[in-house]
């Protein structure tokens, strides 16, 4: 989810020190299941994963996914909450260039409270929160099974609904809703190649309250695009 937007981006100790402490000190995990977190920060961490921000900005906002998508580890603290909220609600990036990732419009999908929690997480430095992890992708179980997990991992489910049934409102679009990915009409209009091409290029219609399909080109590799399309072909 924070797909391109914010325009936004340790050294190691000496070997001798590390070697000495390795003999006497057990390693400390970066996060512990027994640790406690501010509830809003913890909620924001899960929202960051749920809405696929981590798929563009990297786990814990560390970047490294695409040169066009900034890391959030420093800039998120520098921007004021009002600016962060505006970017999340209204999107940001090269909306007219489908070859570049685009921060989608989330204003009609993510609630005001969810945005507040997401901002709390960003401004807390994007700490590691146990179980706030992207859904794993099954291997060796067929393209459609992998695609079903990718459908959740990349946040498709948040807009197109469970099982592609749709129902998420999009007030200023022609039919007032985000389209489903199932039904005879969808199958007639989109073959496999067209589905893949559409995921790649997205459909940026404007700013909130119009929800936009992000540009996934350069983010989702071709093999996973094929798997996503294989899953969508299995829907009702």
C-alpha positions in Angstrom: 0.0 0.0 0.0 1.9 3.1 0.4 2.9 2.3 -3.2 5.0 5.2 -4.4 3.9 7.9 -2.8 5.6 9.8 0.0 8.5 10.8 -2.4 9.9 9.5 0.2 13.8 6.8 1.1 24.2 0.2 11.0 26.9 -0.6 10.9 28.3 -3.7 12.4 30.5 -4.0 15.4 34.0 -5.2 15.1 34.6 -8.9 14.7 36.5 -9.2 17.9 33.6 -7.7 20.0 31.1 -9.8 18.2 33.1 -13.0 18.6 33.6 -12.3 22.3 29.9 -11.7 23.1 28.9 -14.6 20.9 30.4 -16.9 23.5 28.5 -15.6 26.5 25.3 -13.9 25.3 22.3 -15.5 23.7 21.0 -13.6 20.7 18.1 -11.3 21.3 15.3 -11.5 18.7 14.3 -8.3 17.0 10.8 -8.7 18.2 9.3 -11.0 20.8 5.8 -12.5 20.9 5.7 -11.5 24.6 6.6 -7.8 23.9 3.9 -5.2 24.2 3.1 -2.4 21.8 1.0 0.7 21.7 -2.3 -0.7 20.3 -2.4 2.0 17.6 1.1 1.3 16.5 0.4 -2.5 16.4 -2.8 -2.0 14.5 -0.9 0.2 12.0 1.7 -2.6 11.5 -1.1 -5.0 10.6 -2.8 -2.5 8.3 0.6 -1.8 6.6 0.6 -5.5 5.6 -3.1 -5.9 5.0 -3.2 -3.1 2.4 0.0 -4.2 0.7 2.1 -1.2 1.7 4.9 -3.7 2.4 4.7 -5.1 -1.1 5.8 -1.7 -2.5 7.7 -0.1 0.3 9.3 -3.2 1.6 8.8 -5.0 5.0 8.8 -2.4 7.7 9.1 0.2 5.0 12.8 -0.5 4.4 12.4 -0.2 0.6 14.3 -2.3 -1.9 11.3 -3.4 -4.0 11.5 -0.9 -6.8 13.8 2.1 -7.5 10.6 4.1 -8.1 9.2 3.4 -4.6 10.9 5.1 -1.7 11.7 3.6 1.7 9.7 5.0 4.5 12.1 4.6 7.4 13.2 8.2 7.7 10.8 10.3 5.6 7.7 9.1 7.4 8.9 10.7 10.6 9.7 13.9 8.8 6.3 14.5 7.2 3.5 15.9 9.4 0.5 13.6 10.1 -1.7 15.8 8.0 0.5 15.3 5.0 0.7 11.6 5.5 -3.0 11.4 5.7 -3.4 13.4 2.5 -1.1 11.1 0.6 -2.8 7.9 1.9 -6.3 9.3 1.1 -5.5 10.9 -2.3 -2.6 8.9 -3.7 0.6 10.2 -5.2 3.0 9.6 -8.1 3.0 9.5 -11.9 -0.6 8.6 -12.3 -0.5 9.0 -16.1 2.5 6.8 -16.6 1.5 3.1 -16.3 5.1 2.0 -16.5 5.7 3.5 -13.1 4.2 2.4 -9.8 1.5 4.7 -8.5 0.4 5.3 -4.9 -3.3 4.5 -5.1 -6.3 6.4 -3.7 -7.3 4.8 -0.4 -9.7 7.4 0.9 -12.9 5.4 0.3 -11.4 2.0 1.3 -9.4 2.7 4.5 -11.2 4.2 7.4 -10.1 7.4 9.2 -9.2 5.3 12.3 -7.1 2.9 10.2 -5.3 5.8 8.6 -4.6 7.2 12.1 -3.2 3.9 13.2 -1.1 3.6 10.1 0.3 7.0 10.7 1.1 6.1 14.3 3.0 3.1 13.0 5.0 5.1 10.5 5.9 7.8 12.9 7.0 5.2 15.5 9.6 4.1 13.1 7.8 1.0 11.6 8.9 -1.4 14.3 8.7 -5.2 13.9 5.3 -6.4 15.3 4.8 -10.1 15.8 2.4 -11.8 13.2 2.3 -8.6 11.1 3.7 -10.5 8.2 2.6 -10.9 4.6 0.7 -14.1 3.9 3.1 -16.8 2.7 2.9 -18.0 -0.9 2.5 -21.8 -1.2 5.1 -23.5 -3.5 4.6 -26.6 -5.6 0.8 -26.5 -5.2 -0.2 -25.1 -8.6 -0.5 -21.6 -10.0 -4.1 -21.0 -8.8 -3.2 -21.8 -5.2 -0.2 -19.4 -5.3 -2.4 -16.9 -7.0 -5.1 -17.1 -4.2 -2.4 -16.2 -1.6 -1.0 -13.4 -3.9 -4.6 -12.0 -4.1 -4.4 -11.4 -0.4 -0.8 -10.5 -0.2 -1.1 -7.7 -2.7 -4.3 -6.4 -1.2 -6.6 -7.3 -4.2 -9.1 -8.6 -1.7 -9.5 -5.2 0.0 -11.1 -3.7 -3.1 -12.4 -6.6 -5.2 -13.7 -8.6 -2.3 -13.3 -12.2 -1.1 -13.5 -14.6 -4.0 -13.5 -11.6 -6.4 -17.2 -10.8 -5.6 -16.7 -7.0 -5.4 -19.0 -4.8 -3.4 -16.5 -2.1 -2.3 -18.0 1.4 -3.0 -16.4 3.8 -5.5 -18.8 6.7 -5.4 -17.7 8.7 -8.5 -17.1 5.7 -10.8 -19.7 5.1 -13.5 -21.3 2.1 -11.6 -20.5 3.5 -8.1 -18.5 0.4 -7.1 -15.2 -1.3 -7.6 -15.9 -4.0 -10.2 -16.0 -7.7 -9.2 -13.5 -10.1 -10.8 -16.1 -12.8 -11.5 -19.3 -13.3 -13.5 -20.1 -13.8 -17.2 -19.5 -10.1 -18.0 -16.0 -10.1 -16.6 -15.1 -13.3 -18.4 -16.4 -11.9 -21.6 -14.5 -8.7 -21.3 -11.1 -10.0 -20.0 -9.1 -13.0 -21.2 -5.9 -14.1 -19.4 -3.6 -11.7 -21.2 -5.9 -8.8 -20.7 -6.1 -9.5 -17.0 -2.4 -9.6 -16.7 -2.0 -6.4 -18.7 -4.6 -4.6 -16.6 -2.9 -5.6 -13.3 0.4 -4.3 -14.8 -0.9 -0.9 -15.9 -3.7 -0.3 -13.4 -6.6 2.1 -13.9 -6.0 5.5 -12.4 -9.3 7.4 -12.7 -8.6 10.4 -10.4 -8.3 11.5 -6.8 -10.5 10.6 -3.9 -13.3 9.7 -3.6 -12.5 7.8 -6.8 -10.6 4.7 -5.9 -7.8 3.8 -8.4 -6.3 0.5 -9.4 -2.5 0.9 -8.8 0.2 0.3 -11.4 1.7 -3.1 -10.4 4.2 -3.1 -13.2 7.7 -3.4 -11.8 6.3 -4.6 -8.5 4.7 -7.9 -9.2 7.0 -10.2 -11.3 5.6 -11.9 -14.4 5.5 -15.3 -12.8 3.2 -14.0 -10.1 1.1 -12.2 -12.6 0.4 -15.5 -14.3 -0.4 -17.1 -10.9 -2.8 -14.3 -10.1 -4.6 -14.7 -13.4 -4.8 -18.4 -12.9 -6.6 -17.8 -9.6 -8.9 -15.2 -11.0 -9.9 -17.7 -13.8 -11.2 -20.1 -11.0 -13.6 -17.6 -9.6 -17.4 -17.8 -9.9 
